Every structure is written in C-alpha cells, then in structure tokens.
Amino acid sequence: MKIDIQYKENPQGKILDEENMGFGDTFTDHMFTMDYVEGKGWHNARITPYAPISLMPSAMGLHYGQTVFEGMKAYRRKDGKINLFRPLENFKRLNRSNERICIPKIDEEFLLKALTKLLQIDGGWVPHVKYKSLYIRPFIFATDPQLGLRPAKEFKLMIIMSPADTYYGRGLESIKIFVENEYVRAVRGGMGEAKTGGNYAGSLKSQIDAMEENYAQVLWLDGVERKYIEEVGAMNIFFVLDEKIITPQLNGSILPGITRKSSIELLRDEGYTVEEKRITMEEIAKAYDENRLTEIFGTGTAAVISPIGQLKWKDKVMKLGDMGGEVASLLYQKLTDLQWGDGKDEKNWIYTIPEE
Ligand SMILES: *Cc1c(COP(=O)(O)O)cnc(C)c1O
C-alpha cells in the first residue's frame, strides 16, 4: 500500500520545548491514518497534519468500546539517529488485542514502514536529552455509524506522537503504590490481556482513591479471590525476595508487557534467577516482616523501571527506600543504554530509523 503524504510546516504553531515537557499533552506536526471497510480491507494510508478528525456521533467505537491501542517510544541516540525498541513486538501485541476485540488484523511490517515514514517527517520532535523520549500511540477504533450491537465493519487506525518527560518523577526515584482491595481490573476470560480502552476506564475510580491518599497508582489483585498479585496500572511488577526475582505469571488477565519480557531475559543473562509464578500479597507481607523482601519495581514502556518505595496493603505500610535497589538500577541502566543506543545491541532489539 502506498502512503499518501500531505506535508505542512508547523500546522499547530507549536514547537518542542525540551525543558518543560509533561506527558501526552503536546503532539507532533503530523499523524498517520488508514481506514478499514469490510470487503475492501485496510486502505487509504496517509500522513497528514495533526488536526481534529470528523466522526459520526453514532460511530460505534464511542458507544461500545471497540478500541485498542499500543504505547511505544522513539529514543534519540548520541549520533542524532532515532531508535525504536522491539517495535514489531508492539504490532504483534496490537494484533493479539485486535483478535480479542474483533478488530481486523493489521500488517505488522507495513505499520512499521508507516511509523518509520512518520518519524522521518517528524523526527525533530524526538528530544535530544537522554531519558526524555517521544511517546508513540498507535490506536484503532470502530467507526460504523450505527448503534446495533455487533462487531463493527469499519475502523480507523491512527498513530499520533507526543514528547515525553520521564513518566513519574526523575529516573529512579521511587513511587508509592496502594494495593486495591475493592475493585478489580480484570478476570480470567475477560480482556485484561488486551490493551483496550475499557480496561483503563474501569481503573480510574481506584486511581482517584489512591491519589487521595497520596499514592501514585494501584496494584491490582486477581479478580476472583483478591489474593494473587497481578500488575500496576500501566506496569508489570517484580519482587526481589530471598535473592530471587519473582513476577506474576501471565494468566490471561495480566497485560503481557514487552518491558516485562525483556527484563526477564536481561536479568537471566546477568545470572539472576527469575521465576514467573502466582504470588499472594500475604507472601509478600510475610517476606517484608522477615526482612526477606529487598526490592519491588514496576516495568513498562512509559516508566521504563519504576522502583516502588512504599506499598500499602490494607493497614500495612511496607517501606523499601527512596531510590530503588541493585536489581532495579541494573535493569534501568541496561534498558536505557540499549534504548538510547549507548549499549551493545546483542539481541537485535533495536530498530534504527533509516535516513530518508
Ligand atoms: C502497556 C501496559 C503494560 C506495560 O507494557 P509494556 O509493553 O512493557 O509497555 C503493563 N500493564 C498494563 C496494564 C499496560 O497497559
């Protein structure tokens, strides 16, 4: 498929301000769009100035939540080139989310080509300072203008991009997490594995409760017994316990993070024992009381590695220090060096955007 390019210089009248970047509130000059219609397939691939789009009020995606998304980043290397980290993994996961929400498959290689083109055009928006990056948001939603409940037959796929500071605070500063005992995020058989809007809408109420108590995010427990640990809002979770590293096993309700998978591999390469298994909050609390729990950290594209310095479960507050431990620091260094092109890419995880 050919990509139609409609270039416009500085269409929003905004420039990249590398000193004052938040997260997700400023967008680059252009966006990628393509359409799907049943019988015709994906077509009309185009790169156009970033601007509002027009939709019918009856567009199905607005009503029934048939939407999926991805989150990835572009990183500026010292030599000025732009890196992506395992981009095809994101597009494969997008297809797995599509499968669950009845959205037609996309061509992963073509989408990488489209993103490459978009970055060749808007590459100037990738910050020049290490640890700052350009967040990339591919997403798909149903557009059929009708309200009958059925899988949609028309969709839009778009990619928008937004400069991003480090996610929570500065680098490895730790965050405070609150264990959610009332609400649940996902259950087995549900759609917890998919990056789909509804999972996040359902989490907002807990987020407010946590923030009221001055906690950054919540840790979700399993949806049936509220016993087993699942994950954090947009991060998978790891514990360092008795010199071993433990992370909940993928069970259908946990989002299979690419940072999670990469972290497990990097840690095993470093000689650590990493176990993927079911683990309860009770085991964690007990290990904390017996001084066997040395670190907790989250992994995800947005935050990279985020040490958890305080974990609150019911009335119990567990404290683990402000700056993260040895394992989180090592992993943060390894991942960020790879992403920003300072480390040797032995695993072929890095895709560098070719010059036009
Ligand atoms: C995106 C996401 C993650 C992290 O996935 P990465 O591929 O590592 O960015 C973890 N949990 C949830 C719920 C997510 O949405």
The ligand as a Tripos MOL2 file, in Angstrom:
@<TRIPOS>MOLECULE
LIG
   15    15     1     0     0
SMALL
NO_CHARGES

@<TRIPOS>ATOM
      1 C1          1.1100   -1.2230   28.4870 C.3       1 LIG1
      2 C2          0.9180   -1.8750   29.8030 C.ar      1 LIG1
      3 C3          1.9710   -2.5110   30.4970 C.ar      1 LIG1
      4 C4          3.4010   -2.4440   30.0470 C.3       1 LIG1
      5 O1          3.6500   -2.9700   28.7870 O.3       1 LIG1
      6 P1          4.9900   -2.5830   28.0180 P.3       1 LIG1
      7 O2          4.9040   -3.3460   26.7520 O.co2     1 LIG1
      8 O3          6.1210   -3.0160   28.8580 O.co2     1 LIG1
      9 O4          4.9570   -1.1140   27.8160 O.co2     1 LIG1
     10 C5          1.6760   -3.1810   31.6610 C.ar      1 LIG1
     11 N1          0.4220   -3.2060   32.1580 N.ar      1 LIG1
     12 C6         -0.6060   -2.6070   31.5350 C.ar      1 LIG1
     13 C7         -1.9660   -2.6920   32.1200 C.3       1 LIG1
     14 C8         -0.3820   -1.9050   30.3440 C.ar      1 LIG1
     15 O5         -1.3960   -1.2800   29.7430 O.3       1 LIG1
@<TRIPOS>BOND
     1     1     2 1
     2     2     3 ar
     3     2    14 ar
     4     3     4 1
     5     3    10 ar
     6     4     5 1
     7     5     6 1
     8     6     7 2
     9     6     8 1
    10     6     9 1
    11    10    11 ar
    12    11    12 ar
    13    12    13 1
    14    12    14 ar
    15    14    15 1
@<TRIPOS>SUBSTRUCTURE
     1 LIG1         1 GROUP 0 **** ****
